[in-house]
Every structure is written in structure tokens, then in C-alpha cells.
Amino acid sequence: MNLPSDLQARLSVASRIGAAVLGGYALASAAASALALSLPPPRHEAALWGMLLSFLLYALAVIWVMQARSATRAWIGMALPTAALALACWLLGAGGGA
């Protein structure tokens, strides 16, 4: 099925926006949790540092998504690090047997 180029471009931009908003949020959330579990300061300070750094990571993720070669690469670029950080959270938390 061939879509008109205008419609295809609009769908690509919409997909990138979805990757930036949803994928960026998931990545920043997983990073904040992983940092809170792994940083050496007391737990409340580590959580604060994790949250502060997650804002920077979210902004960088949005920028990266918009410059990715394709919307598919943008989604994969959000999904893989998010999955790795989620696994790290699971291993560092109670799920990993701690």
C-alpha cells in the first residue's frame, strides 16, 4: 500500500512525537529508578539525584528522537535502553533477590 508522501511524512512525525513523549518518559523514569537504587548516598538523596538527572536525560532523548534517521530507529533507540534500565532496576531491587 503506497501512501501519499505528505501523509507518510505526517505519520513519521507523529510516530517520532509518540516516541519522544512516551519513550522518553519511560527511559527517564527507568533511569531515575536505576540511579536511585544504585547511587551511594542515602536513599532519599539518591532518589533526588536520580530525578534531577532524569530531566536532563528526557530532554536529550527528545532531541535524539527528532534527529534519528527513521521513526523505527527512534522507537528502537528508546526501547532498548529502557529495557536495559528496567532490568537493572529489577536486579538491584527486590526482584533480583536482594
Buried (B, 14 or more C-beta within 10 A) or exposed (E): EEEEEEEEEEEBEEBBBBBBBEBBBBBBBBBBBBBBBEBEEEEEEBBBBBBEBBEEBBEEBBEBBEEBEEBEBBBBBBBEBBEEBBBBBBBBBEEEEE
